[in-house]
């Protein structure tokens, strides 16, 4: 699914050159339909198509400018950036191509990603949200792999920025060489914790909402212990406070988010 964007010609041509049989969706850009209910920002249509097709090995949804990719396994299930990054990190470490044994991720990376990297003996360097922060940390530390849950993945020894097509090729090669179904690889690489994210529109956008809500955040974090995580941050572009909680169950995460959102609404208007 090329999202009627930059990958409409490049992605199918490249995969065909690599020997794949390719079926394309949303590859007819007209200047107005880019990202419209398709691609990495809306992969449900690709999931449905793959499920009905019942013969694809891997599928990829790119965003309009091609710097992001979300994958779909042969069963029609989404494989997000966390899982793609985890698969690539473990493969690179096995091949001796993970500089410093480090992968760079943002604060939005799922707790399950951190657990999986710890189990694999890989250190995670965490940055603020945004691929530019990931790239800065990679260049500063001399690291070669980093990315975001949203599908920005940077292979710094092969590119200077997030490259959805490069990340897709990397994932396809992993599936091909493993001899296993993509669903088995993706589900086995990490166990994702339920993650609930909610935006609270506020009258006053605080510079550091986490500092102003530190008591309430500490209370929720203590209740979750090592089985969960709380993240509260301000949007950089709109009057919104973002509240994210990971927990062993969606019900626990949702309840904690609800309590923290009420605090944010009361405190920031």
SULNOR-V692239 format. One record per residue. N is the residue number from 1. RES is the residue in three letters. D_LAST is the distance of its C-alpha to the last C-alpha in Angstrom with 1 decimal. Layout:
# SULNOR-V692239
N|RES|D_LAST + N|RES|D_LAST
This chain:
# SULNOR-V692239
1|UNK|41.2 + 2|UNK|40.9 + 3|UNK|38.0 + 4|UNK|40.1 + 5|UNK|39.5 + 6|UNK|41.1 + 7|UNK|42.7 + 8|UNK|44.4 + 9|UNK|47.8 + 10|UNK|47.4 + 11|UNK|46.3 + 12|UNK|49.1 + 13|UNK|51.7 + 14|UNK|50.9 + 15|UNK|50.9 + 16|UNK|54.2 + 17|UNK|55.7 + 18|UNK|54.9 + 19|UNK|56.8 + 20|UNK|54.1 + 21|UNK|54.4 + 22|UNK|51.3 + 23|UNK|49.7 + 24|UNK|47.0 + 25|UNK|44.1 + 26|UNK|42.0 + 27|UNK|44.3 + 28|UNK|44.8 + 29|UNK|42.3 + 30|UNK|42.5 + 31|UNK|39.9 + 32|UNK|37.3 + 33|UNK|37.1 + 34|UNK|36.0 + 35|UNK|33.6 + 36|UNK|33.6 + 37|UNK|33.2 + 38|UNK|35.3 + 39|UNK|35.7 + 40|UNK|33.6 + 41|UNK|30.3 + 42|UNK|31.8 + 43|UNK|34.8 + 44|UNK|35.2 + 45|UNK|38.0 + 46|UNK|39.9 + 47|UNK|39.6 + 48|UNK|41.0 + 49|UNK|43.8 + 50|UNK|44.8 + 51|UNK|45.0 + 52|UNK|47.2 + 53|UNK|49.2 + 54|UNK|50.1 + 55|UNK|52.0 + 56|UNK|49.5 + 57|UNK|49.5 + 58|UNK|46.3 + 59|UNK|43.8 + 60|UNK|41.2 + 61|UNK|38.3 + 62|UNK|37.6 + 63|UNK|34.8 + 64|UNK|35.6 + 65|UNK|36.5 + 66|UNK|38.1 + 67|UNK|36.3 + 68|UNK|34.8 + 69|UNK|36.6 + 70|UNK|35.9 + 71|UNK|39.1 + 72|UNK|40.3 + 73|UNK|43.1 + 74|UNK|46.2 + 75|UNK|44.7 + 76|UNK|41.8 + 77|UNK|39.1 + 78|UNK|36.6 + 79|UNK|37.2 + 80|UNK|34.2 + 81|UNK|34.1 + 82|UNK|33.9 + 83|UNK|37.1 + 84|UNK|38.8 + 85|UNK|38.0 + 86|UNK|39.2 + 87|UNK|42.4 + 88|UNK|43.1 + 89|UNK|42.5 + 90|UNK|44.9 + 91|UNK|47.4 + 92|UNK|47.3 + 93|UNK|47.7 + 94|UNK|50.7 + 95|UNK|52.2 + 96|UNK|51.6 + 97|UNK|49.3 + 98|UNK|46.0 + 99|UNK|46.0 + 100|UNK|45.3 + 101|UNK|44.5 + 102|UNK|40.9 + 103|UNK|38.4 + 104|UNK|35.1 + 105|UNK|31.9 + 106|UNK|28.2 + 107|UNK|25.7 + 108|UNK|25.3 + 109|UNK|28.9 + 110|UNK|29.4 + 111|UNK|30.5 + 112|UNK|33.7 + 113|UNK|34.5 + 114|UNK|34.4 + 115|UNK|36.6 + 116|UNK|39.0 + 117|UNK|39.3 + 118|UNK|39.9 + 119|UNK|42.6 + 120|UNK|44.2 + 121|UNK|44.3 + 122|UNK|42.0 + 123|UNK|39.4 + 124|UNK|35.9 + 125|UNK|34.3 + 126|UNK|30.6 + 127|UNK|28.6 + 128|UNK|25.1 + 129|UNK|24.6 + 130|UNK|26.8 + 131|UNK|30.6 + 132|UNK|31.0 + 133|UNK|29.9 + 134|UNK|32.3 + 135|UNK|35.1 + 136|UNK|34.5 + 137|UNK|34.9 + 138|UNK|37.9 + 139|UNK|39.6 + 140|UNK|38.9 + 141|UNK|40.4 + 142|UNK|43.0 + 143|UNK|41.7 + 144|UNK|42.7 + 145|UNK|40.2 + 146|UNK|36.5 + 147|UNK|33.9 + 148|UNK|30.8 + 149|UNK|30.2 + 150|UNK|29.5 + 151|UNK|33.2 + 152|UNK|33.4 + 153|UNK|36.5 + 154|UNK|38.4 + 155|UNK|42.0 + 156|UNK|42.4 + 157|UNK|46.2 + 158|UNK|46.5 + 159|UNK|43.7 + 160|UNK|41.3 + 161|UNK|38.2 + 162|UNK|36.9 + 163|UNK|39.6 + 164|UNK|39.2 + 165|UNK|42.9 + 166|UNK|44.0 + 167|UNK|41.7 + 168|UNK|43.1 + 169|UNK|46.7 + 170|UNK|46.0 + 171|UNK|44.8 + 172|UNK|47.8 + 173|UNK|50.2 + 174|UNK|48.9 + 175|UNK|49.4 + 176|UNK|52.8 + 177|UNK|54.1 + 178|UNK|52.8 + 179|UNK|54.8 + 180|UNK|52.0 + 181|UNK|49.7 + 182|UNK|46.3 + 183|UNK|44.6 + 184|UNK|46.4 + 185|UNK|45.5 + 186|UNK|41.8 + 187|UNK|41.3 + 188|UNK|43.4 + 189|UNK|41.8 + 190|UNK|38.7 + 191|UNK|36.9 + 192|UNK|33.4 + 193|UNK|30.8 + 194|UNK|28.4 + 195|UNK|25.3 + 196|UNK|22.0 + 197|UNK|19.4 + 198|UNK|16.1 + 199|UNK|13.5 + 200|UNK|9.8 + 201|UNK|8.4 + 202|UNK|5.3 + 203|UNK|4.9 + 204|UNK|6.4 + 205|UNK|9.1 + 206|UNK|10.6 + 207|UNK|14.4 + 208|UNK|15.0 + 209|UNK|12.4 + 210|UNK|15.6 + 211|UNK|16.5 + 212|UNK|13.3 + 213|UNK|13.7 + 214|UNK|17.5 + 215|UNK|18.4 + 216|UNK|16.9 + 217|UNK|18.3 + 218|UNK|21.6 + 219|UNK|21.8 + 220|UNK|21.5 + 221|UNK|23.8 + 222|UNK|26.3 + 223|UNK|26.5 + 224|UNK|27.2 + 225|UNK|29.6 + 226|UNK|31.7 + 227|UNK|31.2 + 228|UNK|27.6 + 229|UNK|25.0 + 230|UNK|21.3 + 231|UNK|19.6 + 232|UNK|16.0 + 233|UNK|15.7 + 234|UNK|13.8 + 235|UNK|15.4 + 236|UNK|17.7 + 237|UNK|17.7 + 238|UNK|14.4 + 239|UNK|10.6 + 240|UNK|10.8 + 241|UNK|11.0 + 242|UNK|14.3 + 243|UNK|15.4 + 244|UNK|19.1 + 245|UNK|21.5 + 246|UNK|25.2 + 247|UNK|27.3 + 248|UNK|30.8 + 249|UNK|29.7 + 250|UNK|27.1 + 251|UNK|26.4 + 252|UNK|25.6 + 253|UNK|23.4 + 254|UNK|21.5 + 255|UNK|20.9 + 256|UNK|19.6 + 257|UNK|17.3 + 258|UNK|16.0 + 259|UNK|15.4 + 260|UNK|13.7 + 261|UNK|11.4 + 262|UNK|10.3 + 263|UNK|9.8 + 264|UNK|7.8 + 265|UNK|5.4 + 266|UNK|5.6 + 267|UNK|5.8 + 268|UNK|3.8 + 269|UNK|0.0
